[in-house]
Amino acid sequence: MQAELIDIRNHMANYPPFDEMPEELLEQVVGTIEVEYFRAGTSILEFGDANHWLYYIRSGAVEIYRRSGELYNRIGEGEIFGQFGLLMHQKVRFPAKALEDTLIYRFPEEMFRYLFEHDDNFADFVEIEDKSRLRSALSRREKSNELMTSRVTRLISRDVVSAPCTVRLQEAARIMTDQGVSALLLMEEQNGHSDLKGIITDRDLRTRALAEALPSETPIRDIMSEGLITIRASAFIFEAMLTMLHNNVHHLPVMDKNEVRGVIALSDIVKYESQSSLYLVSNIYHQQDVPGLQKISRDVRDSFVRMVNEDANSHMIGSAMAGIGRSFTQRLLELGEEKFGPPPVPYCFMALGSMARDEQLVVTDQDNAMILDDSFNPKLHDEYFLNLARFVSDGLAECGYSYCTGDIMATNQKWRQPLSVWRAYFTDWIDNPKAEALLNSNIFFDLDGIYGKTEFAEDLKNLVAEKASNSQRFLTLLARNALNRTPPIGFFRSFVLEEDGQQRKSFNLKRRGTAPLSDLIRVHALACGSRAQNSFERLRAIGKTKLLLDDDLGNLRDALEFISIVRIRHQAIAIEEGQEPDNNVHPEDLSPFERSHLKDAFQVVSNAQKFLRFRYNAGVGRNVQ
């Protein structure tokens, strides 16, 4: 192949749909190419003219117009045009004009049709619109991840081992030994049907029976765990992993409706889960002091990078990182109670923001609060809870979770209050909303009780679900706040970059990407009365109400996934290169594939914000960029 043709092939191989084309096929395409040069302002395609070529931009920029003369799009290096005419009777549907001096490669209709028939990726790319291309790109990623495509039933290797919950301690231990299992399901007969009542594990026998020197005739019911965390037989392996991380359990009964299909254990998932996040969580609970926690906190970034390199999706990574963060917090609370003694009144420690949404990454600070029992007396009790809050906050900072610059932490007395005060906070925010107050309290509408009397947090979730959907002014102001941060895309689908400061010529994928998305999704979810916290789960809840069309929901889901994955990979690359990860990306550091689909995703965000403004009659608030 001539040097000039090699140069053309190498250039095209960097851009979709040619980047996934077999090399031999791409060389056939290059062999048919003609080169054309258009000066700025020159017409390339006129509406209604015959068209028998597909056009590829080597350099320069082209404006695409609608039939009416309205500007439709502006495209640049590596992008194609003319495909719609070739698909529709070889007539130009979208006129094109060179915006600047432009070098074009074009290849004939015959080659276009050959590719359309023999290369499914090419056919999908030229036939479908931007949003569908984004969905197709994500779909290809997910198919390669076995954790996401394999059902939990694949991990069930034996029949259920169970016993009546009336069995005695010694008999339960004998059954477990004979059957070679580390967990025994305990059943109760009711109306001729055997229902799952509890579980006993090897660890339970050690800590609850042997350590307490219980007699062998002790009813197993006295020490079994009830209120079990279970998982559906139709669930995927990654969902089981996230459930274990979130709840710190090592055994999951698998349920098919009301029937037990089997039990999966931590060791079963580890065969498929090489990121070690479950091992890391287990190790956290074995640490006896803050220096021990600080030492293993260095493994968090390694775990993150391994998950990224194995193509885990953003929900899986965000949930795993949030599970690890919860575990550090929970262990610090346990150590704090050992140091300061048992709490004088019941309390709940709340996670807020990305940890509560299961969307945490490695660049994060700590957002938390405490709900205290209404019997709390500040004079008698607050010194204890302040000391505990400081111990936890300082410990988290030593483990890599920086202090919140907005002081939204349990160390702040305002966010360390009895349940009745918290109920009053939320009631006032919803019933008497004020723009500035809501701007500062947005984060409290992503909450999760992670330790202690977690029923307190559930009470607040119920309160919000009941009140929010009935307060139009609250939703309007919340929607206005959600419009403050806009995606970094201009009118002509070009990236809008920071113009000065340390992050000049970059854009922030959190502040201008995932944050605007989670903000607008939160508004819709609260309007629907949903108690969900995670953005993907909120989208599912919104879908059940038909507030948004299925296509719009799918577009939002795809945009959130793609922007999140680009952000995640950006951080992972920085870690691998020994740099400090951040959220600021320079366009030249992105692949052509990422640049193209980020534009698609940002356009989805922009369109969703326009709908939000219309739906809640929300004028634009102050511009926060």
Residue pairs with C-beta under 8 A, 6 or more apart in sequence:
1 9
1 27
1 30
5 27
5 30
5 31
5 33
8 30
8 33
8 58
8 105
9 26
9 27
9 30
11 58
11 78
12 18
12 26
12 29
12 30
12 56
12 78
12 105
13 19
13 21
13 23
13 26
14 78
14 591
14 592
15 77
15 78
15 79
15 592
15 593
15 596
16 125
16 133
16 592
16 593
16 596
17 119
17 121
17 122
17 124
17 125
17 126
18 26
18 29
19 592
19 593
20 121
21 29
21 115
21 119
21 121
21 122
22 119
25 115
25 118
25 119
28 111
29 107
29 111
29 115
32 107
32 108
32 110
32 111
33 105
33 106
33 107
34 53
34 105
34 106
34 107
35 103
35 104
35 105
36 103
36 104
36 106
37 101
37 102
37 103
37 104
38 44
38 60
38 98
38 101
38 102
38 104
39 98
39 101
40 98
40 99
40 100
40 101
40 102
41 97
41 98
42 97
42 98
43 95
43 96
43 97
44 55
44 62
44 96
44 97
44 98
44 104
45 51
45 55
45 81
45 82
45 85
45 92
45 94
45 95
45 96
46 92
46 95
47 65
47 67
47 92
47 93
47 94
47 95
48 91
48 92
49 91
49 92
50 90
50 91
50 92
51 82
51 85
51 86
51 90
51 91
51 92
52 86
52 90
52 108
52 109
53 82
53 86
53 106
53 107
53 108
53 109
53 112
54 80
54 82
54 83
54 86
54 106
54 107
54 109
54 111
54 112
54 126
55 62
55 80
55 81
55 82
55 96
55 104
55 105
55 106
56 78
56 79
56 80
56 104
56 105
56 106
56 107
57 75
57 76
57 77
57 78
57 79
57 80
57 81
57 102
57 103
57 104
58 77
58 103
58 104
58 105
59 77
59 102
59 103
60 76
60 77
60 98
60 99
60 100
60 101
60 102
60 103
60 104
61 74
61 75
61 76
61 98
61 99
61 100
61 102
62 74
62 75
62 76
62 79
62 81
62 96
62 97
62 98
62 99
62 102
63 71
63 73
63 74
63 96
63 97
63 98
63 99
64 71
64 72
64 73
64 74
64 75
64 81
64 94
64 95
64 96
65 71
65 72
65 94
65 95
65 96
65 97
66 72
66 94
67 93
67 94
67 95
71 492
72 94
73 492
73 493
74 99
74 492
74 493
74 494
75 81
75 493
78 592
78 596
79 596
80 126
81 94
81 96
82 92
82 96
82 106
83 112
83 126
83 127
84 93
84 94
85 91
85 92
85 93
85 94
86 109
86 112
86 113
87 126
87 127
90 109
112 126
115 122
115 123
116 122
116 123
116 126
117 123
124 133
124 136
125 133
125 136
128 136
130 599
130 600
130 603
131 551
131 555
131 558
131 600
131 604
133 597
133 600
134 555
134 558
134 559
134 562
134 597
134 600
134 601
134 604
135 554
135 555
135 558
137 562
137 593
137 597
138 558
138 561
138 562
141 311
141 313
141 565
142 148
142 149
142 313
143 149
144 311
145 238
145 310
145 311
145 312
145 313
146 237
146 272
147 236
147 237
147 238
147 241
147 272
147 273
147 310
147 312
147 316
148 236
148 237
148 238
148 312
148 313
148 316
149 236
150 236
150 237
150 272
151 233
151 234
151 235
151 236
151 237
152 231
152 232
152 233
152 235
152 236
152 237
152 239
152 240
152 252
152 254
152 264
153 233
153 254
153 261
153 262
154 237
155 237
155 240
155 264
155 268
155 269
155 271
155 272
156 254
156 261
156 262
156 263
156 264
157 268
158 262
159 262
160 185
160 260
160 261
160 262
160 263
161 175
161 176
161 179
161 181
161 184
161 185
161 263
162 184
162 185
162 186
162 187
162 194
162 260
163 171
163 172
163 175
163 184
163 185
163 186
163 187
163 220
164 186
164 187
164 188
164 189
165 186
165 187
165 188
165 197
165 198
165 220
165 221
165 224
166 219
166 220
166 221
167 175
167 186
167 219
167 220
168 216
168 217
168 218
168 219
168 220
169 205
169 209
169 214
169 215
169 216
169 217
169 218
169 219
169 220
169 223
170 216
170 217
171 220
172 184
172 186
172 200
172 205
172 220
173 205
175 184
176 182
176 183
176 184
176 200
176 202
176 205
181 263
182 201
182 202
182 251
182 265
183 199
183 200
183 201
183 202
183 251
183 263
183 265
184 199
184 200
184 201
185 196
185 198
185 199
185 253
185 260
185 263
186 196
186 197
186 198
186 199
186 200
186 220
186 221
186 224
187 194
187 195
187 196
187 197
188 194
188 195
188 197
189 195
195 258
196 228
196 230
196 253
196 255
196 260
197 224
197 226
198 221
198 224
198 225
198 226
198 228
199 224
199 225
199 228
199 251
199 253
199 263
200 220
200 223
200 224
200 225
201 225
201 250
201 251
203 250
204 223
204 224
204 225
208 214
208 223
209 218
209 223
214 222
214 223
228 253
229 243
229 247
229 249
229 252
230 252
230 253
230 254
230 255
231 239
231 240
231 243
231 252
231 253
231 254
231 255
231 264
232 254
232 255
232 256
233 254
233 255
233 256
233 261
237 269
237 272
237 273
238 312
238 313
238 316
240 252
240 264
240 269
241 269
241 273
241 277
241 278
241 316
241 320
242 315
242 316
242 319
242 320
242 323
242 358
243 249
243 252
244 250
244 252
244 266
244 269
244 278
245 277
245 278
245 281
245 319
245 320
245 323
245 324
245 327
246 319
246 322
246 323
246 326
246 358
248 281
248 285
248 327
248 330
250 265
250 266
250 282
251 263
251 264
251 265
251 266
252 263
252 264
252 265
253 260
253 262
253 263
254 260
254 261
254 262
254 263
254 264
255 261
266 278
266 282
269 278
270 278
270 279
274 306
274 310
275 303
275 306
275 307
275 310
275 312
275 320
276 299
276 302
276 303
276 306
277 303
277 307
277 320
277 323
277 324
280 296
280 299
280 300
280 303
280 324
281 323
281 324
281 327
283 296
283 299
284 293
284 296
284 324
284 327
284 328
284 331
285 327
285 330
285 331
287 293
287 296
287 331
288 335
289 335
290 332
290 335
290 394
290 395
290 398
293 328
293 331
293 332
293 395
293 398
293 399
294 398
294 399
297 328
297 398
297 399
297 400
300 321
300 324
300 362
300 400
301 362
301 575
301 581
303 320
303 324
304 317
304 321
304 361
304 362
304 571
304 572
304 575
305 572
305 575
305 576
307 316
307 317
307 320
308 317
308 568
308 569
308 572
309 572
312 320
313 561
313 565
314 359
314 560
314 561
314 564
314 565
314 568
315 358
315 534
315 536
315 561
317 361
317 568
318 354
318 357
318 358
318 359
318 360
318 361
318 564
319 358
319 359
319 534
321 360
321 361
321 362
321 364
322 351
322 354
322 355
322 356
322 357
322 358
322 359
322 360
323 358
325 351
325 355
325 360
325 364
325 401
326 351
326 355
326 450
328 395
328 396
328 399
328 401
329 349
329 351
329 368
329 392
329 396
329 450
329 451
330 450
330 451
332 391
332 392
332 395
332 396
333 349
333 388
333 392
333 451
333 452
335 391
335 395
336 387
336 388
336 391
336 392
337 343
337 388
339 391
340 384
340 387
340 388
340 391
341 384
343 384
343 385
343 388
343 452
344 380
344 381
344 384
345 372
345 373
345 375
345 376
345 381
346 372
346 373
346 452
346 453
347 370
347 371
347 372
347 373
347 385
347 452
347 453
347 456
348 370
348 371
348 449
348 451
348 452
348 453
348 454
348 455
348 456
348 457
349 368
349 369
349 370
349 392
349 410
349 449
349 450
349 451
349 452
350 356
350 368
350 369
350 370
350 371
350 447
350 448
350 449
350 450
350 457
351 367
351 368
351 447
351 448
351 450
352 367
352 368
352 369
352 408
352 443
352 444
352 446
352 447
352 448
353 367
353 443
353 446
354 360
354 361
354 364
354 367
354 446
355 364
355 367
355 448
355 450
356 446
356 447
356 448
356 533
357 446
357 518
357 533
357 534
357 535
358 533
358 534
359 514
359 518
359 534
359 535
359 564
361 567
361 568
361 571
362 400
362 571
362 575
362 581
363 510
363 571
363 581
363 582
363 583
364 401
364 402
365 401
365 402
365 403
365 404
365 405
366 393
366 396
366 397
366 401
366 402
366 403
366 404
366 409
367 404
367 408
367 409
367 443
368 392
368 393
368 408
368 409
368 410
368 415
369 408
369 409
369 410
369 415
369 416
369 444
369 447
370 385
370 389
370 410
370 415
370 416
370 417
371 417
371 418
371 419
371 422
371 449
371 453
371 456
371 457
371 460
372 381
372 385
372 416
372 417
372 418
372 419
373 418
373 419
373 453
373 456
374 418
374 419
374 420
376 382
376 418
382 413
382 416
385 410
385 416
386 411
386 413
386 416
389 409
389 410
389 411
389 416
390 411
392 410
393 403
393 409
393 410
393 411
397 403
403 409
406 440
408 415
408 443
409 415
410 416
417 425
419 456
419 459
419 460
422 456
422 460
423 459
423 460
423 463
425 441
425 444
426 444
426 460
426 463
426 464
426 467
427 463
427 467
429 437
429 438
429 441
429 444
429 474
430 464
430 467
430 468
430 471
430 474
431 467
431 471
431 474
433 471
433 473
433 474
433 477
433 478
434 477
435 477
435 480
435 481
435 621
438 474
438 477
438 478
438 481
439 481
439 484
439 621
442 478
442 481
442 519
442 522
445 464
445 478
445 522
445 526
446 518
446 522
446 533
447 457
447 460
447 461
447 533
448 457
448 533
449 455
449 456
449 457
449 458
461 531
462 531
464 526
464 531
465 526
465 529
465 530
465 531
466 529
468 474
468 475
468 526
468 527
468 529
469 475
469 526
469 527
469 528
469 529
472 616
475 523
475 526
475 527
475 616
476 616
476 617
476 618
477 618
478 522
478 523
478 526
478 616
479 520
479 523
479 612
479 613
479 615
479 616
479 618
480 616
480 618
480 619
480 620
480 621
481 519
481 621
482 516
482 519
482 520
482 522
482 523
482 609
482 612
482 618
483 609
483 612
483 613
483 618
483 620
483 621
484 620
484 621
484 622
484 623
484 624
485 511
485 512
485 515
485 516
485 519
485 624
485 625
486 512
486 516
486 606
486 609
486 623
486 625
487 512
487 513
487 516
487 602
487 603
487 605
487 606
487 609
488 495
488 496
488 497
488 507
488 508
488 512
488 513
488 602
489 495
489 496
489 599
489 602
489 603
489 606
490 496
493 599
493 603
495 507
495 587
495 595
495 598
495 599
496 507
497 504
497 505
497 506
497 507
497 587
498 504
498 505
498 506
498 507
498 508
498 584
503 584
505 586
506 584
506 585
506 586
506 587
507 584
507 585
507 587
508 583
508 584
508 585
509 563
509 566
509 567
509 570
509 583
509 584
509 585
510 567
510 583
511 583
511 625
512 625
513 563
513 567
513 601
513 602
513 605
514 560
514 563
514 564
514 567
516 605
516 609
517 535
517 556
517 559
517 560
517 563
517 605
517 608
518 535
518 560
520 605
520 608
520 609
520 612
521 535
521 538
521 539
521 542
521 556
521 560
522 535
522 538
523 612
523 616
524 538
524 542
524 547
524 548
524 612
525 532
525 538
525 541
525 542
527 547
527 616
528 541
528 542
528 544
528 545
528 547
530 538
530 541
530 542
532 538
532 540
532 541
535 560
536 557
536 560
539 553
539 556
539 557
542 548
542 553
543 550
543 553
548 556
552 608
552 611
555 604
555 607
555 608
556 604
556 608
558 601
558 604
559 600
559 601
559 602
559 604
559 605
559 608
562 597
562 598
562 600
562 601
563 598
563 601
563 602
563 605
566 585
566 590
566 594
566 598
567 583
567 585
570 581
570 583
570 585
570 589
571 581
571 582
571 583
572 581
574 580
574 581
574 582
575 581
587 595
590 598
612 618
613 619
613 620
